[in-house]
Amino acid sequence: MFLEALGSALLGLALAWAAVHRLPERLPARGVVLTTGSLGAVFGALVTHGALGPGHALATLLGAVAVATVLLSLLIRPASRRLRRSAAA
């Protein structure tokens, strides 16, 4: 379980790092994103490991990545909106 937790934390950190470099203007501070990615992945690994039991390392890591992705997507802010004026107005 320790190696699954460590591997999931590293996967979450890598996923968060990729998100920070891909969408820097739409995410909060870098530390918040990196922490959310790694802790979300560890939580996802814990939940998946609890549901499936031992012996499913790949599925546990996939569950960790899925939960980290969902939590990181909740941090994304909407793109800045430009004021659009109607042609009729």
C-alpha positions in Angstrom: 0.0 0.0 0.0 2.9 2.4 0.7 4.2 2.1 -2.8 0.8 2.6 -4.3 0.4 5.8 -2.2 3.8 7.0 -3.2 3.2 6.2 -6.9 -0.2 7.9 -6.8 1.2 11.0 -5.2 3.9 11.2 -7.9 1.3 10.7 -10.6 -0.9 13.4 -9.1 2.0 15.8 -8.8 2.9 15.1 -12.5 -0.7 15.7 -13.5 -0.9 19.0 -11.5 2.5 20.1 -13.0 1.2 19.5 -16.5 -2.0 21.4 -15.7 0.0 24.4 -14.3 2.1 24.6 -17.4 -0.9 24.1 -19.8 -3.4 26.5 -18.1 -1.4 28.9 -15.9 -3.9 31.8 -16.4 -6.9 29.8 -15.4 -5.6 28.1 -12.3 -4.9 29.5 -8.8 -1.5 29.7 -7.3 1.0 26.9 -8.2 1.3 25.6 -4.7 -2.5 25.1 -4.4 -2.6 23.2 -7.7 0.3 20.9 -6.9 -1.0 20.2 -3.4 -4.5 19.5 -4.7 -3.2 17.1 -7.4 -1.0 15.1 -5.1 -3.4 14.9 -2.2 -6.3 14.1 -4.5 -4.4 11.3 -6.1 -3.5 9.8 -2.7 -7.2 10.1 -1.6 -8.2 8.4 -4.9 -5.7 5.6 -4.3 -7.0 5.1 -0.8 -10.6 4.9 -1.9 -9.9 2.6 -4.9 -7.7 0.4 -2.8 -10.4 0.2 -0.2 -13.0 -0.7 -2.8 -10.9 -3.3 -4.7 -8.6 -4.7 -2.1 -5.0 -5.6 -2.4 -3.5 -7.0 -5.6 -5.0 -4.4 -8.0 -2.1 -1.9 -8.2 -2.8 -0.7 -11.8 -6.5 -0.1 -11.1 -5.6 1.7 -7.9 -3.3 4.0 -9.8 -6.0 4.6 -12.4 -8.5 5.5 -9.7 -5.9 7.9 -8.2 -5.4 9.6 -11.5 -9.2 9.9 -12.0 -9.8 11.5 -8.6 -6.9 13.9 -9.0 -8.1 14.9 -12.5 -11.6 15.6 -11.1 -10.3 17.7 -8.3 -7.9 19.7 -10.5 -10.8 20.3 -12.9 -12.7 22.0 -10.1 -9.9 24.5 -9.7 -10.1 25.8 -13.2 -11.6 29.2 -13.5 -13.7 30.2 -16.5 -12.0 32.0 -19.3 -12.2 35.8 -19.2 -15.3 37.0 -20.9 -15.3 39.8 -23.3 -18.3 42.1 -23.4 -20.2 41.3 -26.5 -22.7 43.7 -27.8 -25.7 42.6 -29.7 -26.0 43.7 -33.3 -29.6 44.8 -32.6 -28.7 47.1 -29.7 
